[in-house]
Amino acid sequence: MTRDSFHGIGRGSSNAEERWHQAAQALAGARLRNRKANAVVLVEGRRDREALEGLGFSGPIEVLNRGWPVDDVLVFLVETYGRRSQVDRGPSVIVLMDWDRTGGRLQANIRRNLESLDVGFDEQLRSVLMRCLKPETRVVEGLSGLVDVLGPLVDMYDD
């Protein structure tokens, strides 16, 4: 991917290319764990799941907003995916809420609940995307509009 490929992306940002590569590396790492270690990605809604699938996520992706209380969804995740990944003993859940105010509140609530259930979880992907993609989007479903730029970079890091 050349510097010209980023023309118009991250307007006004001299480090746009670096931010995109950092986001792609984080997405590639999460996609690899999702596929190989069966680590479930927990997102807010259906369009969030579709955005990740558009970026090549092929492992389990669960939706928080399914008409169940948050606690019930988290208990379902523990019963289905366990407290740790059976493949690599790493976190069994990758929590990826939006990086807006509502997403932050949900993330904090989920963190508290998963800690109380002694479940291994990973928040690194959200942290990196929040730092790297905030100028372009504040929501996971916004990744679907960035697939043309992010997709090849994610593929490059996930070989």
BASE-108728 format. One line per 3 residues: number of its first residue (from 1); their letters; for each residue x, y, z of N, C-alpha, C. Coordinates in nm, 2 decimals, decimal comma. Layout:
N
NUM) A) X:Y:Z:X:Y:Z:X:Y:Z; ...
//
This chain:
159
1) MTR) 0,08:-0,12:0,00:0,00:0,00:0,00:0,09:0,12:0,00; 0,06:0,21:-0,09:0,15:0,33:-0,10:0,09:0,45:-0,03; 0,18:0,55:-0,01:0,13:0,67:0,06:0,01:0,73:-0,01
4) DSF) 0,01:0,72:-0,15:-0,09:0,78:-0,23:-0,23:0,71:-0,20; -0,23:0,59:-0,16:-0,35:0,52:-0,12:-0,42:0,58:-0,01; -0,35:0,66:0,07:-0,41:0,72:0,19:-0,46:0,86:0,16
7) HGI) -0,45:0,91:0,04:-0,49:1,04:0,01:-0,64:1,06:0,05; -0,66:1,16:0,13:-0,80:1,19:0,17:-0,84:1,11:0,29; -0,76:1,02:0,34:-0,80:0,94:0,46:-0,72:1,01:0,58
10) GRG) -0,80:1,03:0,69:-0,73:1,10:0,80:-0,69:1,24:0,77; -0,78:1,31:0,70:-0,75:1,45:0,66:-0,68:1,53:0,77; -0,57:1,60:0,73:-0,51:1,69:0,82:-0,41:1,62:0,92
13) SSN) -0,40:1,49:0,90:-0,32:1,41:0,99:-0,19:1,36:0,92; -0,08:1,41:0,97:0,05:1,37:0,91:0,08:1,23:0,93; 0,02:1,17:1,03:0,06:1,03:1,07:-0,05:0,93:1,03
16) AEE) -0,13:0,96:0,93:-0,25:0,88:0,89:-0,20:0,74:0,86; -0,10:0,73:0,78:-0,05:0,60:0,73:-0,01:0,51:0,85; 0,06:0,57:0,94:0,10:0,50:1,06:-0,02:0,45:1,15
19) RWH) -0,12:0,54:1,16:-0,24:0,50:1,24:-0,31:0,39:1,17; -0,32:0,39:1,03:-0,39:0,28:0,96:-0,32:0,15:0,98; -0,19:0,15:0,97:-0,11:0,03:0,99:-0,12:-0,03:1,13
22) QAA) -0,13:0,06:1,23:-0,15:0,02:1,37:-0,28:-0,05:1,39; -0,39:0,02:1,33:-0,52:-0,04:1,34:-0,53:-0,18:1,26; -0,46:-0,18:1,15:-0,46:-0,31:1,07:-0,39:-0,42:1,15
25) QAL) -0,28:-0,39:1,21:-0,21:-0,49:1,29:-0,30:-0,54:1,41; -0,37:-0,45:1,47:-0,45:-0,49:1,58:-0,57:-0,58:1,53; -0,63:-0,54:1,42:-0,74:-0,62:1,36:-0,68:-0,75:1,31
28) AGA) -0,57:-0,76:1,26:-0,51:-0,88:1,21:-0,49:-0,98:1,33; -0,43:-0,93:1,44:-0,41:-1,01:1,56:-0,54:-1,06:1,61; -0,64:-0,98:1,62:-0,77:-1,02:1,67:-0,83:-1,12:1,57
31) RLR) -0,82:-1,10:1,45:-0,88:-1,19:1,35:-0,81:-1,33:1,35; -0,68:-1,33:1,38:-0,61:-1,45:1,39:-0,65:-1,53:1,51; -0,66:-1,46:1,63:-0,71:-1,53:1,75:-0,86:-1,58:1,73
34) NRK) -0,94:-1,50:1,67:-1,08:-1,53:1,64:-1,09:-1,66:1,56; -1,00:-1,67:1,46:-1,01:-1,79:1,37:-0,94:-1,91:1,43; -0,82:-1,89:1,48:-0,73:-2,00:1,52:-0,76:-2,05:1,67
37) ANA) -0,78:-1,95:1,76:-0,80:-1,99:1,90:-0,95:-1,99:1,94; -1,04:-1,97:1,84:-1,18:-1,97:1,87:-1,22:-1,86:1,97; -1,15:-1,75:1,98:-1,18:-1,64:2,07:-1,30:-1,56:2,01
40) VVL) -1,40:-1,56:2,09:-1,52:-1,49:2,04:-1,51:-1,34:2,05; -1,56:-1,27:1,95:-1,56:-1,12:1,95:-1,70:-1,08:1,99; -1,71:-1,00:2,09:-1,84:-0,95:2,14:-1,85:-0,81:2,09
43) VEG) -1,96:-0,79:2,01:-1,99:-0,65:1,95:-2,13:-0,61:1,99; -2,16:-0,49:1,97:-2,29:-0,44:2,01:-2,41:-0,49:1,93; -2,39:-0,49:1,80:-2,51:-0,52:1,71:-2,47:-0,59:1,59
46) RRD) -2,58:-0,63:1,51:-2,56:-0,70:1,39:-2,47:-0,63:1,28; -2,49:-0,50:1,27:-2,40:-0,43:1,17:-2,26:-0,43:1,21; -2,23:-0,44:1,34:-2,09:-0,45:1,39:-2,03:-0,58:1,34
49) REA) -2,11:-0,69:1,36:-2,07:-0,82:1,32:-2,04:-0,82:1,17; -2,13:-0,76:1,09:-2,12:-0,76:0,95:-1,99:-0,68:0,90; -1,96:-0,58:0,98:-1,84:-0,50:0,95:-1,71:-0,59:0,97
52) LEG) -1,71:-0,66:1,08:-1,60:-0,75:1,10:-1,59:-0,86:1,00; -1,70:-0,92:0,96:-1,70:-1,02:0,86:-1,65:-0,97:0,73; -1,68:-0,84:0,70:-1,63:-0,77:0,58:-1,48:-0,76:0,58
55) LGF) -1,42:-0,76:0,70:-1,27:-0,75:0,72:-1,21:-0,89:0,73; -1,29:-0,99:0,70:-1,24:-1,13:0,70:-1,24:-1,21:0,83; -1,31:-1,16:0,93:-1,33:-1,23:1,05:-1,42:-1,35:1,02
58) SGP) -1,37:-1,47:1,05:-1,45:-1,59:1,02:-1,48:-1,68:1,14; -1,43:-1,64:1,25:-1,45:-1,72:1,38:-1,58:-1,67:1,44; -1,61:-1,71:1,57:-1,73:-1,67:1,63:-1,74:-1,52:1,67
61) IEV) -1,85:-1,46:1,63:-1,88:-1,32:1,67:-2,02:-1,32:1,73; -2,03:-1,27:1,85:-2,15:-1,27:1,92:-2,20:-1,12:1,94; -2,33:-1,10:1,94:-2,39:-0,97:1,95:-2,45:-0,95:2,09
64) LNR) -2,42:-0,84:2,15:-2,47:-0,81:2,28:-2,62:-0,77:2,28; -2,66:-0,69:2,18:-2,80:-0,65:2,17:-2,88:-0,75:2,10; -2,93:-0,85:2,18:-3,01:-0,96:2,12:-3,14:-0,97:2,20
67) GWP) -3,17:-0,87:2,28:-3,30:-0,87:2,36:-3,28:-0,94:2,49; -3,16:-0,97:2,53:-3,13:-1,04:2,66:-3,06:-0,93:2,75; -3,08:-0,95:2,88:-3,00:-0,87:2,97:-2,85:-0,89:2,95
70) VDD) -2,76:-0,79:2,97:-2,62:-0,81:2,95:-2,56:-0,92:3,03; -2,61:-0,94:3,15:-2,56:-1,05:3,24:-2,59:-1,19:3,17; -2,70:-1,20:3,11:-2,74:-1,33:3,05:-2,65:-1,36:2,93
73) VLV) -2,62:-1,25:2,85:-2,53:-1,27:2,73:-2,39:-1,31:2,78; -2,34:-1,25:2,89:-2,21:-1,29:2,94:-2,21:-1,43:2,99; -2,31:-1,47:3,06:-2,31:-1,61:3,11:-2,32:-1,71:2,99
76) FLV) -2,39:-1,67:2,89:-2,40:-1,75:2,77:-2,26:-1,77:2,71; -2,18:-1,66:2,70:-2,05:-1,66:2,65:-1,96:-1,75:2,73; -1,97:-1,74:2,86:-1,89:-1,83:2,95:-1,92:-1,98:2,93
79) ETY) -2,05:-2,01:2,92:-2,10:-2,14:2,90:-2,06:-2,20:2,76; -2,06:-2,11:2,66:-2,03:-2,15:2,53:-1,88:-2,16:2,49; -1,80:-2,06:2,54:-1,66:-2,04:2,50:-1,56:-2,06:2,61
82) GRR) -1,61:-2,08:2,73:-1,53:-2,10:2,85:-1,46:-1,98:2,90; -1,39:-1,99:3,01:-1,32:-1,88:3,08:-1,19:-1,84:3,01; -1,13:-1,94:2,94:-1,01:-1,92:2,87:-1,02:-2,00:2,74
85) SQV) -0,94:-1,96:2,64:-0,94:-2,03:2,51:-0,88:-2,17:2,54; -0,95:-2,27:2,49:-0,90:-2,41:2,50:-0,77:-2,43:2,41; -0,76:-2,35:2,31:-0,65:-2,36:2,21:-0,52:-2,30:2,26
88) DRG) -0,52:-2,18:2,31:-0,40:-2,11:2,35:-0,40:-2,06:2,49; -0,50:-2,09:2,57:-0,52:-2,05:2,71:-0,52:-1,90:2,72; -0,54:-1,83:2,62:-0,55:-1,68:2,62:-0,69:-1,64:2,65
91) PSV) -0,72:-1,51:2,65:-0,86:-1,47:2,67:-0,96:-1,53:2,57; -1,07:-1,57:2,63:-1,17:-1,64:2,54:-1,26:-1,53:2,47; -1,26:-1,41:2,52:-1,36:-1,31:2,47:-1,28:-1,18:2,43
94) IVL) -1,30:-1,13:2,31:-1,25:-1,01:2,27:-1,37:-0,91:2,27; -1,36:-0,81:2,36:-1,47:-0,72:2,38:-1,45:-0,60:2,29; -1,54:-0,57:2,20:-1,52:-0,46:2,11:-1,65:-0,38:2,10
97) MDW) -1,67:-0,29:2,19:-1,78:-0,20:2,19:-1,74:-0,07:2,12; -1,83:0,01:2,07:-1,80:0,13:2,00:-1,72:0,22:2,09; -1,64:0,31:2,04:-1,56:0,40:2,11:-1,62:0,54:2,13
100) DRT) -1,76:0,54:2,14:-1,83:0,66:2,18:-1,87:0,65:2,33; -1,95:0,74:2,38:-1,98:0,74:2,52:-2,06:0,62:2,56; -2,16:0,58:2,48:-2,24:0,46:2,51:-2,16:0,33:2,51
103) GGR) -2,07:0,32:2,41:-1,98:0,21:2,40:-1,89:0,20:2,52; -1,84:0,31:2,57:-1,75:0,32:2,68:-1,82:0,27:2,81; -1,95:0,31:2,82:-2,02:0,26:2,94:-2,05:0,11:2,93
106) LQA) -2,08:0,06:2,81:-2,10:-0,08:2,80:-1,97:-0,16:2,82; -1,86:-0,11:2,77:-1,73:-0,17:2,79:-1,70:-0,18:2,94; -1,72:-0,08:3,01:-1,69:-0,08:3,16:-1,78:-0,18:3,23
109) NIR) -1,91:-0,18:3,19:-2,00:-0,28:3,25:-1,96:-0,42:3,22; -1,93:-0,45:3,10:-1,89:-0,58:3,06:-1,76:-0,62:3,13; -1,67:-0,53:3,14:-1,54:-0,55:3,21:-1,56:-0,60:3,35
112) RNL) -1,65:-0,52:3,42:-1,68:-0,55:3,56:-1,74:-0,69:3,57; -1,84:-0,72:3,49:-1,90:-0,85:3,49:-1,81:-0,97:3,46; -1,73:-0,95:3,35:-1,64:-1,06:3,32:-1,53:-1,08:3,42
115) ESL) -1,49:-0,98:3,48:-1,39:-0,99:3,59:-1,45:-1,07:3,71; -1,58:-1,04:3,74:-1,65:-1,10:3,85:-1,67:-1,25:3,82; -1,68:-1,28:3,69:-1,70:-1,42:3,65:-1,57:-1,50:3,63
118) DVG) -1,46:-1,42:3,65:-1,32:-1,48:3,63:-1,30:-1,53:3,48; -1,34:-1,45:3,39:-1,33:-1,48:3,25:-1,22:-1,40:3,19; -1,13:-1,47:3,11:-1,03:-1,40:3,04:-1,09:-1,32:2,92
121) FDE) -1,05:-1,19:2,92:-1,11:-1,11:2,81:-1,00:-1,01:2,76; -1,01:-0,97:2,64:-0,91:-0,88:2,57:-0,98:-0,75:2,53; -0,93:-0,64:2,57:-0,98:-0,51:2,53:-0,89:-0,43:2,44
124) QLR) -0,78:-0,50:2,40:-0,67:-0,43:2,33:-0,72:-0,38:2,19; -0,80:-0,45:2,12:-0,84:-0,41:1,99:-0,92:-0,28:2,00; -1,01:-0,27:2,09:-1,09:-0,15:2,11:-1,00:-0,03:2,14
127) SVL) -0,90:-0,05:2,23:-0,81:0,05:2,26:-0,73:0,10:2,14; -0,68:0,01:2,06:-0,60:0,06:1,94:-0,69:0,13:1,84; -0,81:0,07:1,81:-0,90:0,13:1,72:-0,95:0,27:1,76
130) MRC) -0,97:0,28:1,89:-1,02:0,41:1,94:-0,91:0,52:1,92; -0,78:0,48:1,95:-0,67:0,57:1,93:-0,64:0,60:1,78; -0,65:0,50:1,70:-0,61:0,51:1,56:-0,72:0,56:1,46
133) LKP) -0,84:0,52:1,49:-0,95:0,55:1,39:-1,05:0,65:1,43; -1,03:0,72:1,55:-1,13:0,81:1,60:-1,16:0,93:1,50; -1,06:0,98:1,43:-1,09:1,08:1,33:-1,19:1,03:1,22
136) ETR) -1,18:0,90:1,18:-1,26:0,85:1,08:-1,40:0,79:1,12; -1,40:0,73:1,24:-1,52:0,66:1,29:-1,51:0,65:1,44; -1,63:0,64:1,50:-1,63:0,62:1,65:-1,71:0,49:1,68
139) VVE) -1,75:0,42:1,57:-1,83:0,30:1,59:-1,77:0,18:1,51; -1,80:0,06:1,56:-1,75:-0,06:1,49:-1,81:-0,07:1,35; -1,94:-0,05:1,34:-2,00:-0,06:1,21:-1,94:0,03:1,10
142) GLS) -1,88:0,14:1,15:-1,81:0,23:1,06:-1,69:0,17:0,99; -1,64:0,05:1,04:-1,53:-0,02:0,97:-1,57:-0,07:0,84; -1,70:-0,09:0,82:-1,74:-0,14:0,68:-1,72:-0,04:0,57
145) GLV) -1,72:0,09:0,61:-1,69:0,19:0,51:-1,54:0,21:0,49; -1,46:0,14:0,57:-1,31:0,15:0,56:-1,25:0,02:0,51; -1,33:-0,07:0,46:-1,28:-0,20:0,42:-1,18:-0,19:0,30
148) DVL) -1,21:-0,10:0,21:-1,12:-0,09:0,09:-0,98:-0,05:0,13; -0,96:0,03:0,23:-0,83:0,07:0,28:-0,77:-0,03:0,38; -0,85:-0,06:0,48:-0,81:-0,15:0,59:-0,79:-0,29:0,55
151) GPL) -0,88:-0,34:0,47:-0,88:-0,49:0,43:-0,75:-0,54:0,38; -0,69:-0,47:0,28:-0,56:-0,52:0,23:-0,45:-0,51:0,34; -0,45:-0,41:0,42:-0,35:-0,40:0,53:-0,37:-0,51:0,63
154) VDM) -0,49:-0,54:0,67:-0,52:-0,65:0,76:-0,47:-0,78:0,70; -0,50:-0,80:0,58:-0,45:-0,92:0,51:-0,30:-0,93:0,51; -0,23:-0,82:0,49:-0,09:-0,82:0,49:-0,03:-0,86:0,62
157) YDD) -0,09:-0,82:0,73:-0,04:-0,85:0,86:-0,09:-0,99:0,91; -0,19:-1,04:0,85:-0,24:-1,17:0,89:-0,21:-1,27:0,78; -0,09:-1,31:0,77:-0,05:-1,41:0,67:-0,05:-1,54:0,72
//
